[in-house]
Amino acid sequence: MDAVCSDLLAEVRTFRQRFPDVRYVDLISLDIPGHFYGKRYPIEMLEKVAAGSALKLPQNCVLLGTQGGLFKIGDYCFNDGDPDAPRRLVPGTLKRVSWEQQALGQMLITSSGTEKPIVFEPREVLAQVLERLGRKGIFPVVAFELEFYLFDRQLRDGLPQFPRDPLTDDADDQPNMHIERLSRFSAVLDEMVETARAQGIDATVITAELGPGQFEINFGHLDDGLRAADWAALFCRSTRGVALKHEYRASFMAKPYLHHPGSGMHVHVSLYD
């Protein structure tokens, strides 16, 4: 057993000792639109994968569309028979999922770093960019700021509705950047930050933004571009889950309302040589 497998196995066994009630772990990876796909593994099978057993998923899961269906890229998807492709566990990403009703874990998987990486997998694309920068002696330090909207859990005619202030039951229809809005929605926002930190994400500053139910949460700087991107992706998943737990919906769409500000994903990048 090589050192990577040994470390992964130790990570899984430590997790099992800490969370003996967790029976399943979601192994998740990003598609091109930024949604997670994957499989739910029994925790004892995860030990076998950590020890070196093969982990494969259909190659073209990466091509899943935002509303279902697959998008053709060259000969992929429709002409290649949709072969399985190897994935590997991403060390250090096995964490407890606290927003689900049942006890669960989650762990990132990727084709990047395997013997046959999927060239259009988002994480592999970023890994190649970072490798090219490294060959030039350039090393980025990265920090993300993610804006998002909270909606009421009930849609109306398929459209999102403003969230209601849990203290007054008023709709958040007169938004501004006043600090009081953070207090009114503090229960859900605080849990979003604490859940992110439990996932290993350095979530820091919370801001009330200009849209109805719109907020922003910032992350600390990292000199590991892949890990910074992992943080952003994992934060989106946990934030949606925590919002549902509090009877809201969370959306990172760029423009969910026609007449209100859009949401941005700001990326601060410093390049060092």
Secondary structure per residue as TSV (DSSP state, phi and psi in degrees):
chain	resnum	aa	ss	phi	psi
A	1	M	-	360.0	129.2
A	2	D	-	-79.5	175.6
A	3	A	H	-65.9	-35.5
A	4	V	H	-64.1	-47.4
A	5	C	H	-62.1	-40.3
A	6	S	H	-61.5	-43.1
A	7	D	H	-67.5	-40.9
A	8	L	H	-64.0	-42.5
A	9	L	H	-63.1	-40.9
A	10	A	H	-63.7	-38.3
A	11	E	H	-62.9	-44.9
A	12	V	H	-66.8	-43.8
A	13	R	H	-66.2	-38.0
A	14	T	H	-63.8	-41.6
A	15	F	H	-61.7	-42.9
A	16	R	H	-64.5	-37.7
A	17	Q	H	-67.9	-37.0
A	18	R	H	-76.5	-34.4
A	19	F	-	-127.3	71.6
A	20	P	T	-66.0	-15.7
A	21	D	T	-81.9	-12.2
A	22	V	-	-80.4	120.1
A	23	R	-	-105.5	-19.8
A	24	Y	E	-133.9	150.5
A	25	V	E	-130.6	129.2
A	26	D	E	-81.4	119.5
A	27	L	E	-95.1	114.8
A	28	I	E	-126.9	148.8
A	29	S	E	-147.4	154.9
A	30	L	E	-87.8	139.5
A	31	D	-	-90.1	-178.8
A	32	I	T	-64.4	-41.5
A	33	P	T	-70.6	-8.1
A	34	G	S	98.6	21.1
A	35	H	-	-103.9	152.5
A	36	F	E	-87.9	139.2
A	37	Y	E	-125.6	170.1
A	38	G	E	158.4	-156.1
A	39	K	E	-139.3	151.1
A	40	R	E	-98.4	113.8
A	41	Y	E	-103.2	137.3
A	42	P	E	-60.5	142.1
A	43	I	H	-60.5	-32.7
A	44	E	H	-70.4	-30.9
A	45	M	H	-71.3	-29.1
A	46	L	H	-63.8	-35.1
A	47	E	H	-59.6	-40.0
A	48	K	H	-66.2	-40.5
A	49	V	H	-63.8	-43.6
A	50	A	H	-60.7	-32.5
A	51	A	T	-80.1	-6.8
A	52	G	T	125.5	-2.4
A	53	S	-	-64.6	151.7
A	54	A	-	-65.9	143.0
A	55	L	-	-129.1	115.0
A	56	K	E	-133.4	143.7
A	57	L	E	-135.0	159.6
A	58	P	E	-55.1	133.6
A	59	Q	G	-57.2	-40.4
A	60	N	G	-88.5	9.0
A	61	C	G	-55.5	-28.5
A	62	V	G	-62.4	-24.0
A	63	L	G	-92.1	8.5
A	64	L	B	-61.9	139.3
A	65	G	-	-87.4	169.4
A	66	T	T	-66.9	-28.4
A	67	Q	T	-116.2	26.8
A	68	G	S	92.7	170.7
A	69	G	S	81.3	172.0
A	70	L	B	-124.9	149.7
A	71	F	-	-109.3	134.4
A	72	K	-	-77.3	129.9
A	73	I	B	-128.9	107.1
A	74	G	T	58.3	-132.1
A	75	D	T	-91.1	1.6
A	76	Y	B	-70.2	152.4
A	77	C	T	83.0	-57.8
A	78	F	T	-96.7	-23.1
A	79	N	S	-117.1	-4.0
A	80	D	S	-104.4	1.0
A	81	G	-	77.2	6.6
A	82	D	-	51.4	65.3
A	83	P	-	-71.4	158.3
A	84	D	E	-70.2	150.7
A	85	A	E	-132.7	143.6
A	86	P	E	-67.9	145.5
A	87	R	-	-126.7	162.6
A	88	R	E	-132.6	156.5
A	89	L	E	-75.4	140.8
A	90	V	-	-91.5	113.8
A	91	P	T	-57.6	144.0
A	92	G	T	82.9	3.8
A	93	T	-	-108.7	5.0
A	94	L	-	-77.6	111.8
A	95	K	E	-137.5	159.3
A	96	R	E	-76.7	141.6
A	97	V	E	-96.1	112.9
A	98	S	-	-97.2	-11.3
A	99	W	S	-94.0	-6.9
A	100	E	S	-87.6	160.0
A	101	Q	S	-71.1	-35.7
A	102	Q	S	-96.5	159.0
A	103	A	-	-73.3	120.1
A	104	L	E	-136.3	159.3
A	105	G	E	-120.1	170.2
A	106	Q	E	-144.9	154.0
A	107	M	E	-152.8	138.1
A	108	L	E	-74.9	144.0
A	109	I	E	-128.9	157.2
A	110	T	E	-154.9	155.7
A	111	S	S	-88.0	-16.4
A	112	S	T	-62.3	130.0
A	113	G	T	90.2	-1.0
A	114	T	S	-88.5	177.9
A	115	E	S	-70.7	-16.8
A	116	K	S	-142.7	76.1
A	117	P	-	-66.8	149.3
A	118	I	-	-82.5	116.8
A	119	V	T	-65.5	-24.5
A	120	F	T	-103.8	8.7
A	121	E	-	-68.3	131.3
A	122	P	H	-52.1	-42.0
A	123	R	H	-67.8	-35.2
A	124	E	H	-69.6	-39.5
A	125	V	H	-58.9	-47.1
A	126	L	H	-64.4	-40.0
A	127	A	H	-60.0	-39.3
A	128	Q	H	-67.2	-39.0
A	129	V	H	-62.3	-46.3
A	130	L	H	-64.3	-35.8
A	131	E	H	-64.8	-42.3
A	132	R	H	-63.9	-41.5
A	133	L	H	-61.6	-43.6
A	134	G	H	-60.0	-37.9
A	135	R	H	-65.4	-25.7
A	136	K	T	-88.4	0.5
A	137	G	T	76.3	25.8
A	138	I	-	-114.2	131.6
A	139	F	E	-131.8	116.1
A	140	P	E	-82.7	146.5
A	141	V	E	-114.7	128.7
A	142	V	E	-128.7	143.0
A	143	A	E	-142.1	135.5
A	144	F	E	-102.4	149.0
A	145	E	E	-129.0	119.4
A	146	L	E	-111.1	121.8
A	147	E	E	-92.4	146.1
A	148	F	E	-153.2	163.8
A	149	Y	E	-111.0	142.7
A	150	L	E	-97.9	132.7
A	151	F	E	-114.2	158.2
A	152	D	E	-60.5	148.8
A	153	R	S	-67.0	-24.5
A	154	Q	S	-93.8	124.7
A	155	L	-	-81.9	159.0
A	156	R	B	-123.9	115.2
A	157	D	T	54.5	35.5
A	158	G	T	79.6	4.7
A	159	L	B	-110.0	147.3
A	160	P	-	-70.0	150.0
A	161	Q	-	-118.9	151.3
A	162	F	-	-59.0	143.5
A	163	P	-	-71.7	155.7
A	164	R	B	-103.3	136.8
A	165	D	-	-61.8	118.0
A	166	P	T	-65.5	-17.6
A	167	L	T	-84.0	-34.9
A	168	T	T	-117.7	-12.3
A	169	D	-	66.6	17.0
A	170	D	-	-83.1	146.8
A	171	A	B	-68.5	144.0
A	172	D	-	-80.3	64.4
A	173	D	-	-101.3	2.5
A	174	Q	S	-126.8	64.2
A	175	P	-	-72.5	154.4
A	176	N	-	-163.9	-176.1
A	177	M	S	-95.6	21.8
A	178	H	-	-66.7	143.0
A	179	I	T	-66.7	-23.7
A	180	E	H	-62.2	-27.3
A	181	R	H	-65.6	-31.0
A	182	L	H	-66.9	-34.0
A	183	S	H	-70.4	-40.2
A	184	R	H	-65.1	-34.6
A	185	F	T	-108.7	25.5
A	186	S	H	-64.4	-34.2
A	187	A	H	-60.9	-48.1
A	188	V	H	-75.0	-38.9
A	189	L	H	-66.9	-42.3
A	190	D	H	-62.7	-40.8
A	191	E	H	-68.8	-33.6
A	192	M	H	-59.6	-44.6
A	193	V	H	-68.1	-45.8
A	194	E	H	-64.9	-36.8
A	195	T	H	-66.9	-41.3
A	196	A	H	-60.1	-43.5
A	197	R	H	-64.5	-35.3
A	198	A	H	-66.0	-23.0
A	199	Q	T	-84.0	0.7
A	200	G	T	90.7	9.9
A	201	I	-	-92.2	132.5
A	202	D	-	-84.3	71.6
A	203	A	E	-76.9	134.8
A	204	T	E	-126.5	-95.3
A	205	V	E	-80.7	137.3
A	206	I	E	-110.5	134.1
A	207	T	E	-130.4	137.3
A	208	A	E	-82.5	124.9
A	209	E	-	-96.8	-173.3
A	210	L	S	-83.3	-17.9
A	211	G	S	-86.3	161.2
A	212	P	T	-66.9	116.8
A	213	G	T	75.0	18.0
A	214	Q	E	-99.2	133.6
A	215	F	E	-140.1	168.0
A	216	E	E	-137.1	139.4
A	217	I	E	-128.3	130.5
A	218	N	E	-100.1	159.1
A	219	F	E	-117.8	157.8
A	220	G	-	-72.2	164.9
A	221	H	-	-77.4	146.5
A	222	L	B	-133.9	143.5
A	223	D	S	-95.5	18.9
A	224	D	-	-124.5	101.2
A	225	G	H	-61.9	-37.8
A	226	L	H	-64.9	-43.5
A	227	R	H	-66.7	-38.0
A	228	A	H	-61.1	-42.5
A	229	A	H	-67.4	-37.8
A	230	D	H	-58.8	-43.1
A	231	W	H	-56.8	-47.0
A	232	A	H	-62.2	-44.0
A	233	A	H	-66.5	-45.3
A	234	L	H	-65.9	-34.5
A	235	F	H	-62.5	-41.4
A	236	C	H	-59.5	-42.9
A	237	R	H	-66.8	-47.8
A	238	S	H	-67.7	-36.1
A	239	T	H	-64.9	-41.6
A	240	R	H	-62.6	-40.8
A	241	G	H	-65.6	-44.2
A	242	V	H	-65.2	-39.0
A	243	A	H	-59.8	-45.7
A	244	L	H	-62.2	-38.2
A	245	K	H	-59.1	-32.3
A	246	H	T	-96.9	13.4
A	247	E	T	67.9	34.2
A	248	Y	E	-120.6	172.7
A	249	R	E	-116.5	142.5
A	250	A	E	-114.4	137.4
A	251	S	E	-134.6	135.8
A	252	F	-	-105.3	16.8
A	253	M	-	-56.4	147.9
A	254	A	S	-67.8	-33.4
A	255	K	-	-150.7	74.4
A	256	P	S	-72.2	-25.9
A	257	Y	S	-118.6	133.9
A	258	L	T	-66.0	-37.9
A	259	H	T	-105.1	17.2
A	260	H	S	-131.9	162.0
A	261	P	-	-58.5	148.4
A	262	G	-	-80.4	171.1
A	263	S	-	-106.2	136.7
A	264	G	-	-111.4	159.4
A	265	M	E	-117.7	95.1
A	266	H	E	-80.3	134.6
A	267	V	E	-121.4	115.9
A	268	H	E	-93.4	123.7
A	269	V	E	-128.2	125.5
A	270	S	E	-114.0	135.4
A	271	L	E	-107.5	124.8
A	272	Y	E	-114.3	142.5
A	273	D	-	-121.3	360.0
